[in-house]
Each structure stands twice: as structure tokens, then as C-alpha cells.
Amino acid sequence: MTRVLVLNGPNLGRLGSREPDVYGAQDLEALRALLEGDAPDGVEIDLRQTDHEGEIIGWMHEAVDTASPVIVNPAAFTHYSYGLRDAAALVSKAGLPLVEVHISNPHARESFRHHSTISGVATGVIAGFGLEGYRLALRAVTAG
């Protein structure tokens, strides 16, 4: 069985109640159900969320050690975490797919959100399509 790590950064545990006009009304459990329903046979969804930078970095290390593809929404860590960027680079340099996902379009928001430390080492980036972006990312990391 292939395990796909779906990693979510700070404040995403508040999906459904945090700025629903920006992030929608669905929560992480709805995302889990969506992805599990879309997962091809033999693919396990391991969805996680943390507000702690070191924890998400550790999960990236785990992805390398277990050869697991990664879908990551780094949230606010996107814009400044070089530690997370280096951990993400370990994933992609190991030949594993790593897709950066954003529920909203960061380029249509405040200027500080326009820069991503992760995009340059990611396999691909999907932004602005709500939870559908995760579904697209799942297709990308399980293709082939």
C-alpha cells in the first residue's frame, strides 16, 4: 500500500470556522473524507495538521525515510520557513513527489503572501481552488 502524507501547517486546524470567505466552510475531516473517497485502490491517506514548525519538518523527514509522496499546505510557514524549505527539498531530491497546495490564491492576497520558500523545491504548486486543490494534488502524486 502506498501512503500519501497530507501535511497541513498552522491554523488549518481551524478550517470551517476560520475566515470561511477565504478558506471555505469545510473542515479537515471533510478534507479527509474527500481524499479518502478519491484515493485509488492501494493508496492510504495520512492527513495531519500542526501549528508547530519542527513537527512538520519531522514529518518531511519521515516522508523521505518511508518513501511517501507528500501533499503539503505549509500555510504561514510558506512565506518564511527556510527550515521547512530544506526539509521539503529532501523529499523532492529523494525522487518523491511533493505538491504544495494553498486553498486560497496567495498572489491575490496581501503582498507578504506572494513569496513561497517551498515552491522552488516542490514538484508542483496548486493554489486558489479550495479543497479541490488537494484532490488535484492527490491525482498528481499517485499518477503513473
N, C-alpha and C positions, 0 to 999 in steps of 0.2 A: 504494500500500500504506500502511495506517495502522500506525504504530509505537506500541506501548504501552510506556512506561518503567515497569519494576517495580523500585523502588528499596528497598534494604534497608540499615538502619543497623548500628551497632556490635554485634559479637558474633554476628550472624546468619550469618556465615560458618562458625560452629561448629554450625549446626543438625545434628541427628542424633547429636551427641555431647554437646552442652551441655544439661544438665537435661532428658533425654528425658521425664521425668514431667511436665514443664511444656510443652515445645515439641515433643514427639513424636520419633520415630526417623528421620524423613526429612530429607534434606539439601537444599541449594539446587538441586542437579542434579535431584533428584526433583521439586522445585517447578517447575523449568524444563520438564521433560517433561510434567508435569501441565498447565501453562498452554499449552504449545505444542499439546498434544493437544486442548485445549478452544477454542483460538483460532479465531474464524470465518475463513472464507476472506478473504484480503486483509489479515489482521492479523498483524503481526510482534511477537513478544515480545522485548523487550530487557531482560533481567534483570541487575541489578547489585547489588553489595554493597560497602560501605565501612565502615571504622572511623573515618573522618575527616569531621568536620562540614563543613569547607569543600568537600569533594568532593561531598557530597550536595546542598549548596546550589548548586554549579555545575551539577549535573545538573538541578536545578529550573529554573535559567536556560535551560539547553539545551531543556527541555521547552517553555518559552514561545517560544523562538526557532524551534523546529521544529514548533510546534503539535501536540505529542504529549500524549495523555492520560497521567495518572500514577496508578499504584498505589504507595503508599509505606507501608512499615513503618519508622517512624523509630527504633524500638527505644528505647534510653535517651534519645536526643535528644528524644523526645516530651515529656519532662517538664520540660525547661529551656531548649531552644534557641529563643530568640526570633529568631535569625538564620535558622534553618530555617523558622520560622513565617512570617517576612516573605517568604522565597523561595516558600513554598507559596502564600501569598496572591497572589503574582504570577501563579501558574498559574491559580488559580480566577478571578482578576479578568480574565484574558485569555479567559475563557469556556471554558476547558478543564476536563474532569472531573478531579478529584483525590480519590481514595478512600484514606483512612487505614485500614490493616489492622494488627491485632495477633493473633498466633497464640493467645496466652492471653487471658484476660479481665483487664485491668489493675485493674478495680474489685474483683476478688475476691482481689487480692494485697496487697502492702504498701501502706500509705497514700500513700507518695511517688509511687506509680504511678497514683494516681487522677486526677491532673491532666494534661491534654494541652494543649500550646501550639498544636497543629496542628488539633484538632477544630473550632475556631471558624471556620476558613477553608477547611475541606475540604468537598467536595460531600457526602460521607457517611463514616461510620465503621463498620467491621465488626470485631468482636472476639470472641474466645473459641471460634472454630470450627476451630482448627488451620489447616492449609493450605487447607482448603475456603474459608476467608475470602478468599483470593486468587482463587479461582475465581468466587466471588460478585462480587468487585470487578471482575474481567475482564468479566463479563456486564454490570455497571453502566456501565463506561466505553465499551463497544462497542455498547450498546443504541441504537436509533434510527436 
